[in-house]
Amino acid sequence: MSDFPSNISPPPPDELLEMQPAFRRLDDSKGVAITNRTTLDRHIKITGYNVLPDSGVIIMNLNDELGRATSDPSGEFETALLPLSKYDCHEVRIVGDYDVGPSSLPRKFTAAREKPAITQLSSNGVPVSPGDTIPGPDVTVACDSLPNVDSRLFNDATLLKTESVNACGKVTFELTALVPGEYSITVKDPSDNESEAFKFILGEDVITPVTLDKVTTAAGIEVPDNSETPETSLFVEGEGEKGAKAEVFKDGASLGEAIVDATTGRYKHPTGLLSNGPHVFTVTAKYPNGGSAGPYTVKVKAPSTAPRDVKIHDKDGNEIPDKGETFQSYMIVRGNHEPDSKVIVKITDFPPLTEETHCQGRFLAFQNGLVVGKTYEYFAVREDDENVESDKRTVTARAPARGPSED
């Protein structure tokens, strides 16, 4: 019987454990050894040994596959020229493409540019393309250069800043409080090798005030300021700084933040469900110097809806039909209306009952003291407009049936 559980593979043969792939050489395309060095080449070649004979090997650069090769009968191999995808620090390994996938120890090197190159220029975190006009005043310049040297940033012939390049050939320049104007940015290394120029225009600091220029229906129809609408759900619209935010308020309470479209410079924010009556909308910019806008007033006058499904049931939960009878001394009136509103239930000879609806619009009213033989009319009306009534129904109170007398 095996010494290993069925869900665990047995250990590999000893000969495989001993065969850890190994580098013989790590060279650039010119055959120059580059382990722990910097190369200006974008191709490498690897020779290795201690691989399972006539087997595949994978060359990994950190977690990326660079290429593959096949070992000969003696377990040695040589790759073709393998391209590097970027200028940076690299760490390559030889991985056996068989069984447990044994891996070599890593070898490190840096691939660097022969002369500096600006890889990205951004303003306030947004990438900039050559020739763009940007708001500034802060600009970040990312660059590739020779590792571990001082790198200088120029605007035309004016030196702006000096920074140290790291071991991977990366350097970043942070420029603050630039003045408006045209810029032609270049980077130089200690040997005065110079990058291509990156040109852009830094515009004047333009303040974009937030506006609230209209309120619209879902169909896009504008509701003029200080006018009336039957719609109970609207949209607040206006302009602002592209990509920024504006907070929208209804009657002084926040409705949330709207994002200003980065292309059109406009925002559109829903009001949510509106009750009947006037509502005042304002908006405040969530970016510097944007200010506030409004007020914009809209009066909602939606057609009134009456309470509905106003009915009573017996003690067993069975509905008592209109003009029916009840054998109880009380009645429970149930119905439906607008969620989170109020209704008034009216029952003959009794004071009106004001009841609240819950979040799904249901309401319930209880009335006891029914008189046997009397017919009661019951219905419900809106609390804010008693002329809007539900259907009226009646029920007659009857005495409970008596059982057979006992001697």
N, C-alpha and C positions, 0 to 999 in steps of 0.2 A: 504494500500500500504506500502511496506517495506521502512524503513528509510535508507537502504544501497543500493548503486549502484549494478547492477547485477554482475559486475566483482569483487566484494569484498565480502568475506565470512563474515557472521555475527559473532559477538564475541562469544567465547565459554561460556557455562553455568558457573555461578558463582562458582559452586562446583568444577569444573575442575580447574579454576584459583586458587582456594585456596589449591588445592592438589599438592603442590610442593614436589616431592620425596625427601626423607631425609635419611641420613646415620644413622644407629643405631651403627654399628661397621665397621671398616676397619682393618682386621687382616691379619697376615701372616699364613702360613700353620699350625703353632703351636698354633694359637689362641692368639698371642700377638698383642696388638694394635700398629699400625705403623703410624698413622696420624702425620705428621710433624716430623717423625723420620726416621732413617736409618734402613733398614732390610737387612740381608744377605740371605734372602729367595728369591726364584724365583717364588713363588705362593702366591696369596692373596685370601681372602674370604671376601665378603661384605654381611651384613645384613642391611635391610632398611625398611622403612614404608612410610605411606602417599602416597601410590600408588593406583590407581584405582583397586578395587577388581577384582581378577581373570583376570588380564591383564599382558601383557609382559613388561619387562623392559630390557634395553640395558645398559651394562656397557662400558663406553667409557674411553679410556686413551688418553687424548688430542683428536686427530682426528681418532684414531684407535679403532676399536671395540675389547674389551677383551672377552666378552661373554654375555650370556642372562640368564634370569630367569623369573619365573612367580609368581605373587603375589597370596596370599591366599584370602579367602573371607573377611578378615579384612584389606586387603591392605598391608600386610607385605610380605617380601620375604627373601630368603637366597640363595646365589649363590653356585655353586660347586667351587672347587679350580680353580682359573683362572691363567694360566701361563703368566709370563712376558717375552717379547721377548728380552729384553736387560737390561744391567746394566746402570742405568741413573736416572735422576729425572723423576718422574711420577706425573700425575695430573688426577685423575679419577672422573667421574661424573656418576650419575644414570639418565637415560633418559627414560621417559615413552614411550612405543611403541604403542601409541594410540593418536588419535585426534591431538592436538597441540604439542604433544611430549614434555611435561614439563620436565625440567632438574633440578637436585639438584645443590646446590653449590658445587664447586670442593673440593676435599681433596688431599693434596700433601704428597709425601713421596719419599725417595730415596732407590733404590735397588743397593747394593754395593757388590763387591766381598770380600770374606773372606781373600784372599791374592792377591797381585798385579798380573796383567796380561798385557803383551805387546800386544796391539791390532793391531798395524801397525807400521812398520818401513819403511821409504821412504828416497830416495836420490835424491836431486834436484827435488822434487815433484813427483818422480816415485816410486810406491810401490816396496818393496824388499821382496823376498822370502828367508826363511832360507837357508843358504849355498851359496847364490848368491855372485858373485864378482862384486863390484860396483865401479864407478869412484870417488865418493865423490867429494870434501872433506867434504861436509856438509851433515849431517844426521838428520832426525827428528824422534823421538820415541814417539808414542802415547800410553798411558797406562790407565787402569782402576785400582783404588785403593780405600781405605777407604776415605770418604769425609773429607775435612778440616784438613788434616794432612800434614806433610812434607814427601815427597817421594824422595828416593835417587837412582840415576842411577849409576851402576857399570860396568866396563869392567873387567871381572874376579874379582879380589879383589881390583881393583883400583877405587876409587870414582871419577866419572866424573862430576856429577852435582847434585844439590838439588833443587827441585821445590815444590810449594804448590799445593795440590790437591784441586780442586774446590768443591762446594757443591753438585755437581752431580757425584762426584767420578772420574773426568777426570783430567788427567795431561799430559802435553806435554813437552818434552825435546828437545831443539834445540842445536845440536852439530856442531861446526864449526871448520874448519882447522884441521880435523883429519889426522893423519899420516898414510901412507899405512901399512897394516898388517892384522893379523887375530883378529877378535873381538868376544867376548862372552858377550853379554849385558844382565844384569838382573836389576830388580827394587825391592827395599825393602821399607817396611813401617816402622813406628817407633818401631814396635814390632819385627822387623827383619824377618817378613814374606816375602818370596822371590818369585818372578815370575820365570817361566821357562826361561832358557837361550835362547836368539836369537843370532845365530851365523852367521857371514858374513865375507867376505874378502874385505878390501879396497885396490884396486889395485893402481899401480903407475898412475900418471896423464899422460895419453896417448894422445898425440896430433895427430889428424887425419887430414892431409892436404886434401883440396879439389882437385879433379882432373878433367880434361876434356879429356877423353881418346878416344872418338869417336863421329862421327856424322853419323846418320843413316837415311834411308828412312822409309816411313810408313810400308814397308814390312820387316824392320829390316836389310836391306842390308847396310853394312858399306860403307861410302864415305871417302876414305883416305884423310888425311891432304894434302893440296895443290893439290887437284885433281878437276876434272870437273864432273858435273852431270846435266842431263836434268830435274831432279826433282825440283819443285819450292816450296816444303814444306818438311822440314826435322826435325830431333830431335837431340838435344845436350844431350850427356850422360856422366856420370862420377861417381866418388865416393866421399863420405864425411862422416861427423860424423852422426851416425844413429839418425834419428828423428830431425835433425837440418835442416837448410835451406841454399840454395846457390842461389845467384842472377846471372842470365845468361844475357850476353850482345851480341848484334849484331852490329858491326861497331860502338861500343862505346855507343849505346843506349840500355837501359834496356828492356829485354823481360819479366821481372817478376822474381819471386822467385820460385825455385823448392824445393820440400820437399824430403829430403833424406830418403829412405825407412828404417823404424826402424828395419827391419829384415835383408835385404840384404846389406844395406849401400850404395845403388846406387840411383841415380836420373835420370830422363829423362824429358826433357822439349822441347815443340814444338817451332819451329822458326817462325811460321806464314808464310804468303805468301812472297816468295823471288823474287825479280826482277832479270833479267839477269845481270850477272857480278859477280865480286868477293865479298865475304862476310867474315868478320873476326869475329870469336866467341871467347869470353872469359867468365870466371866464377869467382865469388868472394864469399868466404865463409861468411855466416852471423853468424858465431859463433867464439869465441876467438881462435886466433892462427891458423885458417884454411887456411889463405893465399888466393892466386888467382891462376888460371890456364889458359893456352892458351898462345899465340893465336893458333887458329885452323882455317885454311882458306879453303873455298870451293868456287869454281867458278860455278855459275849456268848458263847453256846455254840451255835454253828450246827451243824447236822447235817454230819458229816464226809463229804466226797466223795472217792472213790478216784481215783487216776490212771486215765486211759482211753486207748484207741487205742494200746496198747503193742504195737509190732510191730518186726520187723527186715526189712531189704531186702538184696538181693544187690548186687554191685558196680556193676550197671547201673541200680540204683534200683528194681528190681522187688520188690514185696512177696513175702516168703516166707511161705506160709500156715502156719497152725497144723499141727503134726505134719509139716512139710515138711523139706526138706534144704538144707544149704548146702555149697558146695564151696570155702569160704574158711576160713582158720585164725583168723578173727576175726569178731566180730559187733558191729553198731552197733544199739543199741536206741533207738527213738524213741517219744515219746508226748506226751500233753497232761495238764495239771493246772492248778491255780489260778495266775494270774500272780504272778510274784515270790515264789514259794514254793520248797520243797525236796521232793524225792522220793528214795527209796532203791530202787535197781534191784538185784534179787536174781537171780543166775544160778547154777545147780547147780555145785558144787565151787569157786566163786570167792567171794572176799570181797565183801560188799555195796558198791555204788557209790552215793555220795550226790551228787546232781546238783541244780543250780538251774534253775528255769524262768525264761524271759525274760518280757517285758512282755505277750506274747500267750499265755503259759502253756505253750509248747513246751519239751521237754527232750530231751537226747541223752546216751547213755552208750556208751563204747567198751570192749570186752573182747577181748583176743587170747589165743592159746594154746589154741584149741579142739583137742580130740583126735579124730582120725579114728575114726569108728565109734561115738562116744559121743552119747547123746541128752541135750540140755540143756533144763531147764525154766527159763523166765525170766518175771518179772513185776515190778511196781513197787508200793510202798506209800507212804503218807504219812510224811513225816519226823517229824511230831509225833504220829502214831498208827499204829504198824506193823500194827495189826490191820485197818486199812482198806486192802484190797488191790485191785489191778486183776485182770482175768481172767488166768489162767495159760495160757501157751502153751509148746509144745516145738518144738525143731528138732534135727535129727541132722546131725552133721558128716560129710561124705563126702570121700574123696580126689578131687582133680581128675582128670578123664578124661585118659588119656595118648594122645598122637597116635601115628601109625604109626612104627615104628622105622626108622632109616636104616641102610643098609648101609655 
